[in-house]
Amino acid sequence: MITAGNQEKTTTGGRVFALSAQDTAQTPALYRMAPLELKELKEQLQELLELGFIRPSVSPWGAPVLFVKKKDTTMRLCIDYRELNKITIRNRHPLPRIDDLFDQLQGAKCFSKIDLMSGYHQLKIKDSDISKSAFRTCYGHYEFVVMPFGLTNAPTVFMDLMNRVFHDCLDEFVIVFIDDILVYSRSKEEHEEHLRTILGILLKKKLYAKFSKCDFWLEKVSFLGHVV
């Protein structure tokens, strides 16, 4: 499913993320923020609340937050889950080797790149683990009800989901690395069929792509830092 413009509430389609960590609450000190960062923090918190991604919390847990400037100069809100990650039981699901993925592209002449919208946020956190996702700000104490960025197991859990979602198409005409999807074909005729298949799967599984970050019908593509 493709969406354009601003984010909107996404359904998790019954997918659940378990946060397996020791029950020892961590509450590191808050970080200082500049006035511009505080203004941005207030706005982003309101947006996350309206999207239904976070809610007010009374959890004994509470990670600090900070901002990281993105390439386009906008600021990304980051939750510093390092203390939580130290006591998290690691998921050992392997990420694919990038060189193995690119071996599959030999002979391909047509490409489309699909970027999932708020990919991690499309998985709901297990109810009993929501309190561990809590974070603290000067504007209040909140917790995520969907999987946030920054958790040590988030990439492997999402990779496992993508492998199951696209199982029948992997090694045939799609490669996936976490939330980056590349559809490849030997001809335009094949590519039309392959795109219909992949978009149909996304629709069926209630996964959402952000149109502004997708590129279709490319003869050359930059993917995972490589130009093909």
C-alpha positions in Angstrom: 0.0 0.0 0.0 1.4 3.4 -1.0 0.7 6.6 0.9 1.6 10.2 0.1 2.1 13.3 2.2 2.1 13.3 6.0 2.2 10.3 8.1 -1.0 8.8 9.3 -2.0 6.1 11.8 -0.8 2.7 10.7 -2.3 -0.6 11.6 0.0 -3.3 12.9 -2.0 -6.2 11.4 -1.6 -8.2 14.6 2.2 -8.2 14.5 3.7 -8.0 18.0 7.2 -7.2 19.2 8.4 -8.7 22.5 10.9 -6.7 24.5 12.9 -9.4 26.4 14.8 -7.6 29.1 15.6 -8.1 32.7 13.1 -6.5 35.0 15.5 -3.9 36.4 14.2 -0.4 35.6 16.7 2.0 34.2 16.2 5.8 34.5 19.3 7.7 33.3 19.4 11.5 33.7 17.8 13.8 31.1 20.0 15.5 28.6 20.0 19.3 28.3 18.4 20.8 25.2 18.6 24.2 23.4 15.5 26.3 23.1 15.0 25.3 19.4 15.3 21.6 20.4 12.7 22.0 23.1 10.3 23.6 20.6 10.9 20.7 18.2 10.5 18.2 21.0 7.1 19.5 22.0 5.9 19.4 18.4 7.2 15.8 17.8 5.7 14.5 21.0 2.3 15.9 20.0 2.6 14.3 16.6 3.5 10.9 18.1 0.6 11.2 20.5 -1.8 12.0 17.7 -0.6 9.1 15.6 -1.2 6.8 18.5 2.5 5.7 18.6 3.0 6.8 22.2 0.9 7.4 25.3 1.5 9.0 28.8 3.4 6.6 31.1 3.8 5.9 34.8 6.5 3.3 34.2 9.5 3.0 36.5 11.5 2.9 33.3 12.5 6.1 31.5 15.2 6.6 28.8 16.4 10.1 28.0 15.9 11.7 24.6 18.1 13.7 22.3 18.1 15.1 18.7 20.2 14.1 15.8 20.4 16.4 12.8 19.5 14.6 9.5 21.0 15.3 6.1 18.2 17.6 5.2 18.9 19.6 8.3 15.6 18.5 10.0 16.0 16.9 13.5 15.3 13.3 14.3 14.1 12.6 17.8 16.1 9.7 19.3 15.5 7.7 22.4 18.7 6.7 24.2 18.0 3.1 25.0 21.6 2.1 25.7 21.0 1.2 29.3 17.9 -0.9 28.3 19.9 -2.6 25.5 22.6 -3.7 27.9 20.1 -5.9 29.8 18.2 -7.0 26.8 18.3 -10.7 25.7 19.7 -10.5 22.1 17.7 -11.9 19.2 20.2 -13.9 17.1 18.3 -13.8 13.8 21.0 -13.0 11.2 20.9 -10.0 8.9 21.7 -11.0 5.2 25.2 -10.3 3.8 24.9 -7.3 1.5 27.3 -8.9 -1.1 25.1 -11.9 -1.3 22.0 -9.7 -1.9 23.7 -7.9 -4.8 24.8 -11.2 -6.4 21.1 -11.7 -7.2 20.9 -8.6 -9.4 23.0 -10.0 -12.2 21.2 -9.5 -15.5 18.6 -7.2 -14.0 17.8 -4.1 -16.1 14.8 -2.5 -14.4 14.5 -1.6 -10.7 12.0 -0.1 -8.2 12.9 1.0 -4.7 10.3 0.9 -2.0 10.7 2.6 1.4 8.2 1.6 4.1 6.6 4.4 6.0 7.6 4.3 9.7 8.5 0.7 9.2 9.3 -0.2 12.8 6.1 1.6 14.0 4.1 -1.0 12.1 4.8 -3.6 14.8 2.9 -3.3 18.1 4.9 -3.9 21.4 3.7 -6.8 23.5 1.4 -5.3 26.2 3.5 -6.6 29.1 6.6 -5.0 27.6 5.2 -1.5 26.8 6.4 -0.1 30.1 10.1 -0.9 29.2 9.9 1.4 26.2 9.2 4.4 28.4 11.2 7.6 28.0 11.3 10.9 29.9 11.3 14.5 28.8 10.8 17.8 30.4 7.3 17.8 29.0 6.3 14.5 30.5 6.8 10.7 30.8 5.7 8.6 27.8 5.9 5.1 26.5 5.7 3.5 23.0 2.9 1.2 22.0 4.6 0.4 18.7 8.2 -0.7 18.2 10.5 2.4 18.3 14.0 2.9 16.8 17.0 2.4 19.0 16.2 -1.0 20.6 18.9 -3.6 20.0 16.6 -6.2 18.7 14.5 -4.0 16.4 16.5 -4.5 13.2 16.6 -8.3 13.4 12.9 -8.5 14.4 11.9 -6.4 11.5 14.2 -8.3 9.1 12.5 -11.6 10.2 9.1 -10.1 9.5 10.2 -9.0 6.0 11.6 -12.4 5.3 8.3 -14.0 6.2 6.2 -11.5 4.3 8.2 -11.8 1.1 9.3 -15.4 1.4 7.9 -16.6 -1.9 9.6 -13.7 -3.8 13.0 -13.6 -2.2 15.9 -14.7 -4.6 13.4 -14.3 -7.5 12.7 -10.6 -8.0 13.0 -8.8 -4.7 15.7 -8.2 -2.1 15.0 -6.8 1.4 17.3 -5.4 4.0 15.4 -4.4 7.1 12.9 -1.8 5.8 14.5 -1.2 2.4 12.9 -3.1 -0.5 14.3 -3.4 -4.0 12.3 -5.0 -6.9 14.4 -6.1 -9.9 13.6 -7.5 -13.3 15.2 -8.4 -16.6 12.6 -6.5 -18.6 9.9 -3.8 -18.3 7.2 -6.4 -18.9 8.5 -8.6 -16.1 8.9 -5.5 -13.9 5.2 -4.5 -14.2 4.2 -8.0 -13.1 6.7 -8.1 -10.2 5.6 -4.7 -9.0 2.0 -5.7 -8.9 2.9 -8.8 -6.9 5.0 -6.8 -4.3 2.4 -4.0 -3.9 -0.3 -6.6 -3.6 1.6 -8.3 -0.8 2.1 -5.0 1.0 -1.6 -4.3 0.7 -2.6 -7.8 2.0 -0.2 -7.6 4.9 -1.2 -4.0 5.8 2.3 -2.6 5.4 2.6 0.9 4.1 5.1 2.5 1.8 5.9 6.2 1.7 5.4 7.4 -1.9 7.8 10.4 -1.6 10.7 8.0 -0.7 9.9 5.4 -3.4 11.5 5.3 -6.9 10.0 3.3 -9.7 11.1 2.1 -13.2 14.8 2.9 -12.8 17.5 1.7 -15.1 20.1 2.5 -12.4 19.6 2.5 -8.7 21.4 3.4 -5.5 20.7 0.8 -2.8 22.4 0.2 0.5 25.3 2.5 -0.5 25.9 0.8 -3.9 25.0 2.0 -7.4 23.6 -0.8 -9.6 
